[in-house]
Amino acid sequence: MTFTIRDARPDDAATILRFITDLAIFEKAEHEVEATVESLTETLFGPGSVTGSVILEKDGAAAGFAIWFYNYSTWQARKGLYLEDLYIAPEYRGSGAGKLMLRYLARRALKEGCGRFEWSVLDWNTPAIRVYDAIGAAPQTEWIRYRMAGDALKDFAQDKPGSSG
């Protein structure tokens, strides 16, 4: 199969939302999707956007997407590319499309002077883990990822009872 990768455009927001929803369903988290076409258009393509995004196409039809942002390593004193989401539609999985997208992003990271290319994967997503292992990526088992969102974030920020600090 021959695929092409292009920068996403504002008129791709509905397609990106469909892929985000499909990914959330796959990850058993559809109820967590708050994104809308409007919010994606604003945050991905509007002023102040901190993300990049690409669309994978097969014969002009959208087959997947990736969204990333830049983080920073104080030890390297360089930015890194953090892959937030990569999704390949089911009919294209196993075709090398995911590996193609990862290689595209790795090349982009190097071209932009990034010291790292990082992402997270759910511990039960063994097909993705097999791909990541096969391309030479290394799991970072010494780090535990933390998240604060929703009421916990609001409560902590406002120093409400029950929040540490």
ABEGO torsion letter per residue (X at the ends): XBBBBBBBBAAAAAAAAAAAAAAAAAAGAAAABABBAAAAAAAAABBGBABBBBBBBBGGBBAEBBBBBBBBBAAAGBBBBBBABBBBBAAABGAGAAAAAAAAAAAAAAAAGBABBBBBBBAABAAAAAAAAAAGBBBBAABBBBBBBEAAAAAAAAGBBGBBX
